[in-house]
Amino acid sequence: MSAARVLRRDLSAVARELRHTAVLADPRRLVAALGREKGAQRQSSGVTILCPWHGERSPSCSVTRGPDGTVRAKCFSCDATGDALALVAVAHGLDLRHDFRLVLVEAARLSGEWSLVRELDDGEAPSGAPVPVQLVPPLPPPEPVEERVYPPDAADVWARCG
């Protein structure tokens, strides 16, 4: 099916299918695929990352798996919420509503679903081969945070704490 034949109602079916792929349904794999591991903190049900919607120094965005088996994200600082596709969109500087097809193309590329990439992008490539996709470049990484310098006796305190 070519991109011209993929109707708007079909895009929602493609989105549902992509949300359940191995990469997009696993919070830790999705964060790694989007290159957002810097500053991430593991949780029992997912990971806390630096919020992709606003700049910050300490992680406040929780990325977990919801009861339906899909990834959900919530920033406890700016109250932004979304799913795996919203994270893909913000990580690549795309608007989820206006660039929905491009978000799906990028999500399919992250998941290794090359047939969906070809279907959505209407590109020609051998079966299983990546299709070059022209997207808005991803947002630059956040500014590095200066490491805190602790007094020399702080290491002794930590060592005694076990």
Secondary structure, 3 states (H helix, E strand, C coil): CCHHHCCHHHHHHHHHHHHCCCCCCCHHHHHHHCCCCCCCEECCCEEEECCCCCCCCCCCEEEEECCCCCEEEEECCCCCEEEHHHHHHHHCCCCCCCCHHHHHHHHHHHHCCHHHHHHHHCCCCCCCCCCCCCCCCCCCCCCCCCCCCCCCHHHHHHHHHC
